[in-house]
Amino acid sequence: MKADEPVLILVNLGTPKSPKTKDVRRYLREFLMDPRVVELPRLLWRPILEGIILRVRPRASAAKYATVWMPQGSPLGHYTKRQADLLQAELGVRVVPAMRYGEPALGDVLDELSARGAGRIAVLPAYPQYSATTVASVNDAVADWLKSRRAHPRIRLAGSFPTAPAYVDALEEAVRAHWGRVGRPDFAAGDRLVCSFHSIPVAMHEAGDPYRSECLQTAAALRERLGLAEEECVTTFQSVFGPSKWLGPATIDTIEALGAARTRRLDVICPGFVADCLETLEEIDQLNREAFINAGGGEFHYIRWGNESPQAIRALGEQARLLLSAW
């Protein structure tokens, strides 16, 4: 590898090695011990994590992972690798996948690239909306790696892209392609489109995390493209954890209410997830689907927009080119 040849690392959240309880426990321990994810003193948090959460949650999570696991491995791991391969073909530079938690670990990928002589490394977190729990955590991991080394390659870090043109194009194209297959919802009759984003604790929002604002920016940009009103395209937040107050309205509460109102059809898209994962395939397409139908709702459609779709690769490619353009 030539030292002046740029390399792009595409980073996503992470995944267990397998849907076995022991692997899920290992993954959750790493994830939930990140002070960016749980902002509690370690002396207070560690006994709760080790003594309660990691005794109970891994088995339940493993059962959920088993329902979405693919022959190629976890959906998130598989699609992140595919995205890296497709980006490499599109950009003409080497693109390597990495995970913030689990494998391939971001630090290990940086070690390998450095050992091979990489002198210019760009890091692209696959998070359209910024949060300290996601983008900042990736930046922390890069900074920790740099602090551990005497000689440094040149590093470029990316931010978020909540209203980037190619990203909003990707969301719009996915929705319109879905409507082309199954017909446009009858919004006048009460059909709805839901934009579901991962939630964060309200305390993080009140401390200044811009995440909620960027989610609302994305939803507004998509609504404008589709010509929908706010009541026709509803923004919600999913994947709450623990007793803390989280950003709402909660996706499952909203979807149950729409079901109870006998909504004829509900389309759901998850703009914050560039690759399908447990939160989209199990939580949305299984749990929330069941909640909607059991409450009295009609048709339920989960709209996939990311993964290896051409529009998702164009969206990531736009961000990669911006990141690499100074080189």
Secondary structure as UniProt FT lines:
FT   TURN            3..4
FT   STRAND          6..15
FT   HELIX           21..32
FT   TURN            35..37
FT   HELIX           42..48
FT   HELIX           49..53
FT   HELIX           54..68
FT   TURN            71..72
FT   HELIX           75..91
FT   STRAND          94..102
FT   HELIX           106..115
FT   TURN            116..117
FT   STRAND          120..125
FT   TURN            132..134
FT   HELIX           135..147
FT   STRAND          154..157
FT   TURN            162..163
FT   HELIX           165..182
FT   HELIX           187..189
FT   STRAND          192..198
FT   HELIX           202..206
FT   TURN            207..208
FT   HELIX           211..226
FT   TURN            230..232
FT   STRAND          233..238
FT   HELIX           251..260
FT   TURN            261..262
FT   STRAND          265..269
FT   TURN            271..272
FT   HELIX           279..288
FT   HELIX           289..294
FT   TURN            295..296
FT   STRAND          299..303
FT   TURN            307..308
FT   HELIX           310..324
FT   TURN            325..326
//
